[in-house]
Amino acid sequence: MYLNLYELSFVVSYVDTSFFINDVELSSIIYTNTLSNDVIKDINTRLGKSEFCVLQISTLEDKDVEKINKVVKKHDYKLIAFINNDVSLKKKLLKAGFDDVFTIDEKVKINKIKLSCDLKDVKGNFDIIGDIHGCYDELIDLLIKAGYTFKDGELEPLNDRKLIFLGDLVDRGNKIKEVLELVMKLVNKKVAYCIMGNHDDKLLRYLKGNNVKIIHGLESSVEQLSNESKEFIDSVIDFLSELPVQYVFDEGRLVVAHAGLKEDYHGKESKRIRKFALYGDITGETDEEGFPIRRDWALNYKGKALVVYGHTPYLEIRSYNNTINIDTGCVFGNKLTMLRYPELEIIDVDANKVYYEHKRKLV
């Protein structure tokens, strides 16, 4: 039996770990009969170091399951259980918050795999582009200014560089289809990376038939894509569905996320991390215009990785505490910005016009 488990997984094994075939280091296994406070502290320490961990225990009381769930979710790990053939226990654990429960009745080979956001072995060089919002003409101008060329209508990648798009490809601008076509083509050719923005996420939910409010610029995407073929719309759905909300590059030195990401969330996946990466550190309240109120997470950032992000537009880039916001509000008539990494060189082009009136003045 073969199982693929993410490296950032915590396994509660109700079966004897002798079933494992040489894939789990003995140092990763905690053997215990009871879940004492010392065991909980040990688990917390290991997960804080981003270690794969297995708890070998014969049984757990309900209160113990709650304790484990709390500490594992605190570190945004996948919570996995290995059990014998016990249907009622499986239902109970899934209801209690376990991500997966596997029935183990034979030798199991565990293959530890990376999360899709883990590209630490990819070192660049990178050209990172902020929120485009359908501003295709400015995107082309920016690429040409940065040294890219076109041959037979196709963008020629630079040999030593790859593009990274920080999300919000869509909404508000006048050439949303063209932006999607170009970015999709570059990503499919493996000469670019793209992460999900909150506007891309909302468009995806709309295209999938979910009930979403057509406001804040989504109306532009809906109108411009309304007459496109089913084949094209399906390709957009497939593309957006695969986008991660963050990437970690260059041995952990570079993190990109649409709205930024505090250090504890780097290289991990969970619902709360996804929400943070798409919307920032929101308070749950909205302002008088209906926009979410956000805390400035970058003020307290202490991570070693450089975090490059967008989402909140400013007249100029904002750089402090090893974070750089490169959303300079092109769709609102300001400019489109690229950051070159590792050089940290800024390249930008002015917007051709105001495509969408911002309800708040850029600062």
N, C-alpha and C positions, 0 to 999 in steps of 0.2 A: 504494500500500500504506500502510495506517495502523497505527500501533502505539501503544498506551497504555503508558507506562512511568512508574513511580513517580518522584517528584522525587528521592528518595533512592536512586538507582540508579547503579551503576558499569558502564559498557558497555565490553567489549573488542571492538573492531571489526576483524575480519579483512578487511573490504571497505572500499573507498575511501569516505571521508566525503562525497565529492561526491554520493553517493546520497541524502544527507539534504536535505530541502527546508526550508531557512530556519528550522528549529525548534531547532537546537542552536547556541548562540552559539560563535563560533570560540574564545573564551577558555575554553570548557569542554572543548576537545579537546587532548589531549597527543599530539603526533606523535613517534614514535620507531621506530628499527629494532631496538634492543636494550633489554632491561629492566635498566638500570643501577640502582645504589643511589640515584642522584640522582632517577631517575624514580619509584622506590618512595617516596622521601621526599616528592616532589611530590604523589603520589597520597594519601599519608597526610595531608598538610597540607590538601589540598582537601576530603577527606572529613571531616576534623575541623571544617571550617567548614560542613558540611552542604550541599555543592555537588553538583549533578549533574555527572558527569564521564565523558568518553569517552577511551579509550586506542586510538589508531589504530596498529596494528602488523600486519605481514604474517604473522608466525609466532611461536609461543611454544614454548619447550622445556618439558618436564614440570616441571622445577624452577622455572621462571618462573611457571607456572600455580599452583604451590603458594604462591609468594611473594604473588601477587596475591590468591589466595583468603584467605590469612592476614590481609592488611591490610584487605581489604574486609569480612570477617566481624568483624574487630576493631571496626569502626564500625557494624556491624549494617545494612549496605547490601544491596540486592538486587544480585546479581552476574549480569550479562547478557552474552551474546555475540552478535555479528552475524557470520555466516559465509556463504561461498558454499555451493553445493549439495554438501556433503560429509558423508555419513551417518556415517562412522566418526569424524570429528572431533566431530560433534554428540554421539554416544554417549560419547566420551572426556571431553568437557567436562562433560556432565551427571554423569558418574561422579565427576569431580574436584570437584564441589560447586557448579557453576553453577546458578542458580535457573531460568534460561530460556536457550534457544539458538534464535535466529531465523535462518532462511535468507533472505538478501536477494538478490533477483535483479531488482529493479526499484527505481525511486525510492520512498523511504519517507518518510512524514510522521510525525514523532514528536510525540505529544501527552503532555506531562508532567502527571501527575495527582497529587493529594494522597493520602496514606494516609488510611484511614477514621478514624483517631484524630485527625487534624489538623482541629480546629475553632477555630483561632486567631481566625477572623473572628467567632466567636460570643462576645459579651462579657457576657452575663447581664443581669440579676441572677440568682443561683442560690440554691436551697435544697438543700443537700447532706445526704443522710441515710445514716447508718451501717448496719451489718449488722442486717438485720431478722429473719432466720431464722424466718419464719412467724409473727411476732408482729403479726398483722393489727390487733387491737384497739388496741394501743399505737401503731401506725402511724397509724390514724385519729385517735386522741387527739392525736398530735403535729401532724398536719396542721391540725386544728381550732385547736389552741393557737397555731399559726403564722399563723392568719387565713384558712385555706382553708375553703370552705363546700361543702355538698352540695345539689344540686337534682335532684329526682326520682331520688335514689339515685346520682347521678353526681357525681364530684368536679369542682368548678368551679376551673379554674386561675386563679391571680392574674395579672393582665394584664402586670405588669412583671417576672415571675419565672418561672424554669423549675426543675423538680426534677431532681436528679441522685441516682441510687441507686448506692451503692458496692459492690453485689454481695452475695453470700450472702443472697439472698432466701429460700432454702429450707433444709430440714433443721431438726430439733430442736423447732421450735415447733408450735403446734396448729392453725394456719390457713394452711397452705402454699398450697393452691389459691387462697384468697382474695387472698393477697399477689401471687401470680403473675398472677391475673386483673386486679387493679388496675394493677400496674406495666406489664404488657403493653399494657393499654388506653391508659395515659398516654403510653407511648413511641410507640405506633402513631398517636396523635393529635398527635404532635410537640410535646407540652408537657412532656416529660421525657426525660432521658437515663439510660441504665443501663449499667454495665460488668459484666464477668464476675467472679464470685468463685470461689474454689476449690470451694466446695460446689455452686454452680451448674454448674460444669464437670464435677464428678463425677456429678451427677444426669443431666446431658446424656449422658455416656458410658453410664450405666446404661440410660437410655431408648432409646439407639441399639443396645442389645444387647451392649455390651461386658462383659467379666467384671471387675466391680469388687467390692471388699469392702463389704458393707452394714454399715458401722460409723460411729462418730463422728456419728451423727444422721441419716445417710442413710436408716436404717430408718423414720424418721418420714415422710419424703417418699414412700418406696415404699408404705407402708401407706395414707397419705392419698390418694395418686393411683391406687391399684390399681383402683378401680371407676369411674374417669373414662372418658369416651368416647374412642375413637380420635381423633376430631376434635380434642378438647381436647389430648390428649397430643401430637399432631402439631403443633399450634399452639405448644406449649411447646418442642418440639424446634426448630422453625423460629426461634422467638424467641431461645432461648439460643444457637443456632448462629451468630447474627448479632452477638452481643455482642462488642465489642472489650475488650481488657484495660486500656486507658487512653484518656483523652481529654485533649487540650491545648486550653484555652480562652483567650480574652481576650489575644490577641497573645502567647501563651506565658507569661502571668503566672500561670495556674492549671493545674495538672495533677492529675487524679484517677486513682487506681489502687487496686485492692482492698487490696493489701498494701504499697502505696507503691512508689516508683520513684526510683532515683538519677538524678542529672542527665544522665549520659551516655546514658540510655535514653529520655529524653523525646522523644515524637513519632516513634519508630522502631518497627519490628516485626522480631522474630526469635524463634526458639524459646527462647533464654535470657532474652529480655526478657519473653516470655509467662510463663515459669516464675517469674521474679522478681516480676512484677506479681500473680500468683496466690498465691504462697507466701511471698514475702519473700526475704531473703538467707539461704537455708538452707545448712547446713554439709554436708548429706548424711547426718548422723547423726540418731538419734531418742532421745528420753528414755525413762524407765522406763515411761511410759504409752503409748508408741508415737507420740508427736507429734514432728514435725520440730524439730530444734534450729536456731534462727535467730539470726543476728547482728543487732544493732540498727543498720540501715543509716542511720537518721536522725541518729545521733550524728556521722557524718562528712559529712552532706549540706551542700553549699556552693552549691547551685543558686539562680538568681534567681527561679524559679517557686515559688509556694506549692504544696506537695504535700499534698492532703487524702486520707486513706486510712482503712482500718479493719483488719479481719482479726484482730488481737490485742486481746482485750478488756481494758479497765481500768475501775476504778471511776469515774474522771474522764477527761476528754479529756487527751491529752498533746501539748503544743505546745512545740517548740524547733527551732532552725535552719531556720525557715521551713517547717516541716512540722507538720501537725495530724492526730493519730489520733482519730477520733470514734466508734470502736467502744466503747461503754460497756456491753456485755454484757446487753442487754435479755432475751434468751432465758434467761440465767442468773439472772434475778431482779433486775437492777440498773436500767438505764434505757435508753431509746432517744433518740438525740441527732441534732439537725439543726444544721448550720453555715450561716449566711447569708453569702453572698459578694456584694459585696466588704466588707460591713459587719463581718464576722468576729464576728457576734452568735451566741451559743449558745442554742438552745432545746431543752429535753428534757422527757420525761415518764417517770415511774416505771413499771416493769414491774408488771403486775397480780399476777404470781406467778412462781415459779421453774418454768420449763417443762422445763429440762434441767439436770441436776446437772453442774457443771464439776468436773473431777478435780483442778483446781488453784484455790486461792483467788484471787479477783480482788484486785489491789492498786491 
